[in-house]
Amino acid sequence: MQLLRRGHKFEYRDHRGVDQQGVVDVWVSQAGDRAVLVLRGLPDPEAQAQADKALLTLTHTCLPYLLRPDARLGVLVLRPGGDEEAKARALVLPLSA
């Protein structure tokens, strides 16, 4: 896998209709047939709903320009731990596994 885009900031409208901001890193395989998105900076409450809306926005805005149409997509949502010593946790979206 190689890093295609790091720290790409984007805006999306969450499930409550509030504008939010997020950051995505896009990793692709050498052949371009697989890709992994790492979403960061999403608000923690209701993480699944936030991630779904963020992914929907990315699907309609920048991903068509970065990835092949037949690419298999994996999505990780990083959630920082409560304190500095805690490990970051990731939520894997079900449709991407």
DSSP file with accessible surface (Angstrom, degrees, kcal/mol):
  #  RESIDUE AA STRUCTURE BP1 BP2  ACC     N-H-->O    O-->H-N    N-H-->O    O-->H-N    TCO  KAPPA ALPHA  PHI   PSI    X-CA   Y-CA   Z-CA
    1    1 A M              0   0  105      0, 0.0     2,-0.4     0, 0.0    28,-0.2   0.000 360.0 360.0 360.0 143.5    0.0    0.0    0.0
    2    2 A Q  E     -A   28   0A  88     26,-3.0    26,-2.5     0, 0.0     2,-0.5  -0.956 360.0-107.9-129.1 146.8    1.2    3.5   -0.7
    3    3 A L  E     +A   27   0A  60     -2,-0.4    24,-0.2    24,-0.2     3,-0.1  -0.612  35.4 173.2 -75.9 120.8   -0.1    6.8    0.7
    4    4 A L  E    S+     0   0A  74     22,-3.1     2,-0.4    -2,-0.5    23,-0.2   0.818  70.7   8.6 -95.1 -41.0   -2.0    8.7   -2.0
    5    5 A R  E     -A   26   0A  93     21,-1.7    21,-2.9     3,-0.0     2,-0.4  -0.981  66.7-163.3-145.3 127.7   -3.3   11.6    0.0
    6    6 A R  E    S-     0   0A 173     -2,-0.4    19,-0.2    19,-0.2    21,-0.0  -0.944  70.8  -3.5-116.2 134.0   -2.5   12.5    3.6
    7    7 A G  E    S+     0   0A  28     -2,-0.4     2,-0.6     1,-0.2    18,-0.2   0.803  74.2 176.8  64.0  33.4   -4.5   14.8    5.9
    8    8 A H  E     -A   24   0A  49     16,-2.2    16,-2.0    -3,-0.2     2,-0.3  -0.579  19.7-145.8 -73.5 116.3   -7.0   15.8    3.3
    9    9 A K  E     +A   23   0A 160     -2,-0.6     2,-0.3    14,-0.2    14,-0.2  -0.640  25.3 169.2 -85.3 141.0   -9.5   18.0    5.0
   10   10 A F  E     -A   22   0A  16     12,-2.3    12,-2.5    -2,-0.3     2,-0.4  -0.970  26.7-132.4-147.0 158.9  -13.2   17.9    4.0
   11   11 A E  E     +A   21   0A 121     -2,-0.3     2,-0.3    10,-0.2    10,-0.2  -0.892  26.3 171.5-112.1 146.4  -16.6   19.1    5.1
   12   12 A Y  E     -A   20   0A   6      8,-2.1     8,-3.2    -2,-0.4     2,-0.6  -0.966  34.2-116.7-147.0 160.7  -19.7   17.0    5.4
   13   13 A R  E     -A   19   0A 146     -2,-0.3     6,-0.2     6,-0.2    44,-0.1  -0.911  36.2-139.7-102.0 120.8  -23.2   17.3    6.8
   14   14 A D    >   -     0   0    9      4,-2.7     3,-2.0    -2,-0.6    36,-0.1  -0.029  33.1 -87.0 -74.7-178.7  -23.8   14.9    9.6
   15   15 A H  T 3  S+     0   0   66      1,-0.3    -1,-0.1     2,-0.1    35,-0.0   0.637 128.4  53.1 -67.8 -12.5  -27.0   12.9   10.3
   16   16 A R  T 3  S-     0   0  161      2,-0.2    -1,-0.3     0, 0.0     3,-0.1   0.381 120.4-105.9 -99.1  -0.6  -28.4   15.8   12.3
   17   17 A G  S <  S+     0   0   43     -3,-2.0     2,-0.4     1,-0.3    -2,-0.1   0.621  76.3 135.0  87.4  14.2  -27.9   18.4    9.5
   18   18 A V        -     0   0   76      1,-0.0    -4,-2.7     0, 0.0    -1,-0.3  -0.802  59.1-117.7 -98.6 134.4  -24.9   20.1   11.2
   19   19 A D  E     +A   13   0A  92     -2,-0.4     2,-0.3    -6,-0.2    -6,-0.2  -0.538  40.6 178.1 -71.1 131.4  -21.8   20.9    9.1
   20   20 A Q  E     -A   12   0A  49     -8,-3.2    -8,-2.1    -2,-0.3     2,-0.4  -0.839  21.0-133.7-128.4 165.4  -18.7   19.1   10.4
   21   21 A Q  E     +A   11   0A 127     -2,-0.3     2,-0.3   -10,-0.2   -10,-0.2  -0.941  25.1 170.5-122.3 147.4  -15.1   18.8    9.4
   22   22 A G  E     -A   10   0A   3    -12,-2.5   -12,-2.3    -2,-0.4     2,-0.4  -0.900  24.2-131.9-144.3 173.4  -13.0   15.7    9.1
   23   23 A V  E     -AB   9  40A  31     17,-2.7    17,-3.3    -2,-0.3     2,-0.4  -0.988  19.7-167.4-131.4 139.8   -9.6   14.5    7.8
   24   24 A V  E     -AB   8  39A   1    -16,-2.0   -16,-2.2    -2,-0.4     2,-0.4  -0.982  12.5-158.0-131.5 140.5   -8.9   11.5    5.6
   25   25 A D  E     - B   0  38A  18     13,-1.9    13,-2.5    -2,-0.4     2,-0.5  -0.966  17.3-152.4-108.4 134.9   -5.8    9.6    4.6
   26   26 A V  E     -AB   5  37A   1    -21,-2.9   -22,-3.1    -2,-0.4   -21,-1.7  -0.943  12.9-176.4-115.3 120.5   -6.1    7.6    1.4
   27   27 A W  E     -AB   3  36A  82      9,-2.8     9,-2.7    -2,-0.5     2,-0.3  -0.926   5.2-173.6-112.6 138.3   -4.0    4.5    0.9
   28   28 A V  E     -AB   2  35A  12    -26,-2.5   -26,-3.0    -2,-0.4     7,-0.2  -0.953  24.7-113.1-131.1 153.1   -4.0    2.5   -2.4
   29   29 A S    >   -     0   0    7      5,-2.5     3,-0.7    -2,-0.3     7,-0.0  -0.327  39.4-102.4 -74.1 166.7   -2.4   -0.8   -3.5
   30   30 A Q  T 3  S+     0   0  161      1,-0.3    -1,-0.1     2,-0.1    -2,-0.0   0.896 124.8  43.8 -59.4 -39.7    0.2   -0.7   -6.2
   31   31 A A  T 3  S-     0   0   67      1,-0.0    -1,-0.3     3,-0.0    -2,-0.0   0.634 108.1-125.9 -80.9 -15.0   -2.3   -1.9   -8.8
   32   32 A G  S <  S+     0   0   18     -3,-0.7    36,-0.6     2,-0.2    -2,-0.1   0.547  79.8 114.9  83.0   6.7   -5.0    0.5   -7.6
   33   33 A D  S    S+     0   0   66     38,-0.1    39,-3.0    34,-0.1     2,-0.4   0.618  73.8  43.7 -87.2 -11.1   -7.5   -2.3   -7.1
   34   34 A R  E     - c   0  72A 118     37,-0.3    -5,-2.5     2,-0.0     2,-0.3  -0.982  65.1-179.5-132.0 146.5   -7.7   -1.9   -3.3
   35   35 A A  E     -Bc  28  73A   2     37,-2.8    39,-2.4    -2,-0.4     2,-0.4  -0.989  13.1-156.2-143.6 149.6   -7.9    1.3   -1.2
   36   36 A V  E     -Bc  27  74A  41     -9,-2.7    -9,-2.8    -2,-0.3     2,-0.5  -0.998   7.8-158.8-127.3 128.3   -8.1    2.0    2.5
   37   37 A L  E     -Bc  26  75A   0     37,-3.1    39,-3.0    -2,-0.4     2,-0.6  -0.913   1.0-161.5-103.7 134.7   -9.5    5.3    3.9
   38   38 A V  E     -Bc  25  76A  18    -13,-2.5   -13,-1.9    -2,-0.5     2,-0.4  -0.948  10.7-159.8-116.6 107.0   -8.5    6.4    7.4
   39   39 A L  E     +Bc  24  77A   0     37,-3.3    39,-2.8    -2,-0.6     2,-0.3  -0.748  16.0 173.3 -89.1 132.6  -11.0    8.9    8.7
   40   40 A R  E     +B   23   0A  82    -17,-3.3   -17,-2.7    -2,-0.4    39,-0.1  -0.932  50.7  35.5-134.2 157.5   -9.8   11.1   11.6
   41   41 A G  S    S+     0   0   57     37,-0.4   -20,-0.2    -2,-0.3    -1,-0.1   0.622  71.7 144.8  80.1  13.0  -11.2   14.1   13.4
   42   42 A L        -     0   0   25     36,-0.4    -1,-0.3   -19,-0.1   -20,-0.1  -0.606  61.4 -96.2 -81.5 145.8  -14.8   13.0   13.4
   43   43 A P        -     0   0   39      0, 0.0     7,-0.1     0, 0.0    -1,-0.1  -0.343  32.4-134.7 -59.4 139.3  -16.9   13.9   16.4
   44   44 A D  S >  S+     0   0   96      6,-0.1     3,-0.8    -3,-0.1     6,-0.1   0.862  73.8  96.1 -70.3 -39.2  -17.1   10.9   18.8
   45   45 A P  T 3  S-     0   0   85      0, 0.0     5,-0.2     0, 0.0     0, 0.0  -0.309 104.8  -0.4 -59.5 134.4  -20.8   10.8   19.6
   46   46 A E  T 3> S-     0   0   96      3,-0.1     4,-2.1     1,-0.1     3,-0.3   0.944  80.8-178.5  53.0  56.1  -22.6    8.4   17.4
   47   47 A A  H <> S+     0   0   13     -3,-0.8     4,-2.7     1,-0.2     5,-0.2   0.840  73.2  56.6 -58.2 -38.7  -19.4    7.5   15.6
   48   48 A Q  H  > S+     0   0   71      1,-0.2     4,-2.3     2,-0.2    -1,-0.2   0.939 109.7  44.4 -61.7 -46.4  -21.1    5.1   13.2
   49   49 A A  H  > S+     0   0   30     -3,-0.3     4,-2.0     2,-0.2    -1,-0.2   0.903 114.2  50.2 -66.1 -40.1  -23.6    7.6   11.9
   50   50 A Q  H  X S+     0   0    7     -4,-2.1     4,-2.4     1,-0.2    -2,-0.2   0.932 111.8  47.9 -61.8 -45.9  -20.9   10.3   11.6
   51   51 A A  H  X S+     0   0    0     -4,-2.7     4,-2.7     1,-0.2     5,-0.2   0.895 108.9  53.7 -65.3 -39.7  -18.6    7.9    9.7
   52   52 A D  H  X S+     0   0   75     -4,-2.3     4,-2.2    -5,-0.2    -1,-0.2   0.925 112.0  44.1 -60.8 -45.2  -21.4    6.9    7.3
   53   53 A K  H  X S+     0   0   81     -4,-2.0     4,-2.2     2,-0.2   -40,-0.2   0.894 113.3  51.1 -68.5 -38.5  -22.2   10.5    6.4
   54   54 A A  H  X S+     0   0    0     -4,-2.4     4,-2.4     2,-0.2    -2,-0.2   0.935 111.5  47.7 -63.8 -43.6  -18.5   11.4    6.0
   55   55 A L  H  X S+     0   0   32     -4,-2.7     4,-2.5     1,-0.2    -2,-0.2   0.901 109.1  54.1 -65.1 -38.9  -18.0    8.5    3.7
   56   56 A L  H  X S+     0   0   86     -4,-2.2     4,-1.2    -5,-0.2    -1,-0.2   0.928 109.6  47.9 -60.5 -43.0  -21.1    9.4    1.7
   57   57 A T  H >X S+     0   0   35     -4,-2.2     4,-1.2     1,-0.2     3,-0.5   0.935 112.0  48.8 -63.7 -45.2  -19.7   12.9    1.2
   58   58 A L  H 3<>S+     0   0    0     -4,-2.4     5,-2.2     1,-0.2     4,-0.3   0.879 106.0  58.5 -63.0 -35.8  -16.3   11.6    0.1
   59   59 A T  H 3<5S+     0   0   64     -4,-2.5    -1,-0.2     1,-0.2    -2,-0.2   0.835 113.7  37.8 -63.1 -31.3  -17.9    9.1   -2.3
   60   60 A H  H <<5S+     0   0  140     -4,-1.2    -1,-0.2    -3,-0.5    -2,-0.2   0.577 125.1  34.9 -97.2 -11.1  -19.5   12.0   -4.1
   61   61 A T  T  <5S-     0   0   70     -4,-1.2     4,-0.2    -3,-0.3    -3,-0.2   0.806 127.5  -3.7-108.7 -73.0  -16.7   14.6   -3.9
   62   62 A C  T >>5S+     0   0   18     -4,-0.3     3,-1.2    -5,-0.2     4,-0.9   0.782 110.0  73.9-103.4 -26.1  -13.1   13.5   -4.1
   63   63 A L  H >><S+     0   0   12     -5,-2.2     4,-2.6     1,-0.3     3,-0.8   0.869  90.5  59.9 -62.1 -36.5  -13.0    9.7   -4.2
   64   64 A P  H 34 S+     0   0   81      0, 0.0    -1,-0.3     0, 0.0    -2,-0.1   0.812 109.3  46.0 -60.7 -23.8  -14.1    9.4   -7.9
   65   65 A Y  H <4 S+     0   0  201     -3,-1.2    -2,-0.2    -4,-0.2    -3,-0.1   0.654 119.5  39.1 -89.4 -17.5  -11.1   11.5   -8.8
   66   66 A L  H << S+     0   0   42     -4,-0.9     2,-0.3    -3,-0.8    -3,-0.1   0.751 111.7  49.1-102.5 -30.5   -8.6    9.5   -6.7
   67   67 A L  S  < S-     0   0   28     -4,-2.6   -34,-0.1    -5,-0.2    -1,-0.1  -0.807  81.5-105.3-118.7 154.7   -9.7    5.8   -7.0
   68   68 A R    >   -     0   0  109    -36,-0.6     3,-1.5    -2,-0.3    -2,-0.1  -0.419  34.6-119.7 -68.2 149.1  -10.5    3.4   -9.8
   69   69 A P  T 3  S+     0   0  140      0, 0.0    -1,-0.1     0, 0.0   -36,-0.0   0.808 113.1  48.2 -63.1 -26.9  -14.3    2.7  -10.1
   70   70 A D  T 3  S+     0   0  103      2,-0.1     2,-0.1   -36,-0.0    -2,-0.0   0.329  82.5 129.6 -96.4   9.9  -13.7   -1.0   -9.4
   71   71 A A    <   -     0   0   22     -3,-1.5     2,-0.4   -37,-0.1   -37,-0.3  -0.390  59.9-126.8 -68.3 135.9  -11.4   -0.5   -6.3
   72   72 A R  E     -c   34   0A 183    -39,-3.0   -37,-2.8    -2,-0.1     2,-0.4  -0.727  30.7-146.4 -81.0 131.9  -12.3   -2.5   -3.2
   73   73 A L  E     -c   35   0A  53     -2,-0.4     2,-0.4   -39,-0.2   -37,-0.2  -0.862  19.0-172.9-112.6 131.5  -12.6    0.0   -0.3
   74   74 A G  E     -c   36   0A  17    -39,-2.4   -37,-3.1    -2,-0.4     2,-0.4  -0.948  12.1-160.7-115.2 139.3  -11.7   -0.5    3.3
   75   75 A V  E     -c   37   0A   2     -2,-0.4    18,-1.3    18,-0.3     2,-0.4  -0.984   9.4-176.6-128.3 126.7  -12.6    2.2    5.8
   76   76 A L  E     -cD  38  92A  59    -39,-3.0   -37,-3.3    -2,-0.4     2,-0.6  -0.969  11.6-156.3-117.4 137.9  -11.2    2.8    9.3
   77   77 A V  E     -cD  39  91A   3     14,-2.2    14,-2.2    -2,-0.4     2,-0.4  -0.952  14.7-148.1-114.2 111.3  -12.4    5.5   11.6
   78   78 A L  E     - D   0  90A  60    -39,-2.8   -37,-0.4    -2,-0.6   -36,-0.4  -0.663  13.7-173.1 -82.7 131.1   -9.7    6.5   14.2
   79   79 A R  E     - D   0  89A  88     10,-3.9    10,-3.1    -2,-0.4   -39,-0.0  -0.989  22.3-129.3-122.5 119.1  -10.9    7.6   17.5
   80   80 A P        -     0   0  115      0, 0.0     8,-0.1     0, 0.0     7,-0.1  -0.313  28.1-107.1 -66.3 151.9   -8.3    8.9   20.0
   81   81 A G        -     0   0   28      5,-0.4     7,-0.1     2,-0.2     5,-0.0  -0.163  31.5-103.1 -70.4 171.4   -8.2    7.5   23.5
   82   82 A G  S    S+     0   0   90      5,-0.1     2,-0.2     3,-0.0    -1,-0.1   0.826 101.2  26.0 -69.7 -31.8   -9.4    9.5   26.5
   83   83 A D  S >  S-     0   0  102      4,-0.1     3,-0.8     1,-0.0    -2,-0.2  -0.767  91.0 -98.9-126.5 176.5   -5.9   10.4   27.7
   84   84 A E  T 3  S+     0   0  197      1,-0.2    -3,-0.1    -2,-0.2    -1,-0.0   0.797 118.3  51.5 -68.1 -28.9   -2.5   10.8   26.1
   85   85 A E  T 3  S+     0   0  184      2,-0.1    -1,-0.2     0, 0.0     2,-0.1   0.623  89.0  98.7 -85.5 -11.6   -1.2    7.3   27.1
   86   86 A A  S <  S-     0   0   43     -3,-0.8    -5,-0.4     1,-0.1     2,-0.2  -0.446  78.1-113.3 -76.5 148.7   -4.2    5.5   25.7
   87   87 A K        -     0   0  154     -2,-0.1     2,-0.2    -7,-0.1    -5,-0.1  -0.493  32.7-104.5 -76.4 150.6   -4.0    3.8   22.3
   88   88 A A        -     0   0   62     -2,-0.2     2,-0.3    -8,-0.1    -1,-0.1  -0.484  36.1-145.2 -71.1 144.5   -6.1    5.2   19.4
   89   89 A R  E     -D   79   0A 151    -10,-3.1   -10,-3.9    -2,-0.2     2,-0.4  -0.824   7.2-148.2-110.9 153.2   -9.1    2.9   18.6
   90   90 A A  E     -D   78   0A  53     -2,-0.3     2,-0.5   -12,-0.2   -12,-0.2  -0.947   4.8-151.2-124.9 143.5  -10.6    2.3   15.2
   91   91 A L  E     -D   77   0A  40    -14,-2.2   -14,-2.2    -2,-0.4     2,-0.6  -0.957  15.0-150.1-108.4 125.1  -14.1    1.6   14.0
   92   92 A V  E     -D   76   0A  75     -2,-0.5   -16,-0.2   -16,-0.2     5,-0.1  -0.876  17.8-127.5 -99.2 122.2  -14.3   -0.5   10.9
   93   93 A L    >>  -     0   0    4    -18,-1.3     3,-1.4    -2,-0.6     4,-0.6  -0.495  16.3-130.8 -69.0 135.4  -17.4    0.2    8.8
   94   94 A P  G >4 S+     0   0   92      0, 0.0     3,-0.8     0, 0.0    -1,-0.1   0.850 102.5  53.7 -59.8 -38.6  -19.3   -3.0    8.1
   95   95 A L  G 34 S+     0   0  179      1,-0.2   -22,-0.1   -21,-0.0    -2,-0.1   0.663 106.8  54.2 -72.8 -13.1  -19.7   -2.5    4.3
   96   96 A S  G <4        0   0   19     -3,-1.4    -1,-0.2   -21,-0.1    -3,-0.1   0.592 360.0 360.0 -96.0 -12.1  -16.0   -2.0    3.9
   97   97 A A    <<        0   0  115     -3,-0.8   -24,-0.1    -4,-0.6   -23,-0.0  -0.308 360.0 360.0 -78.6 360.0  -14.8   -5.2    5.5
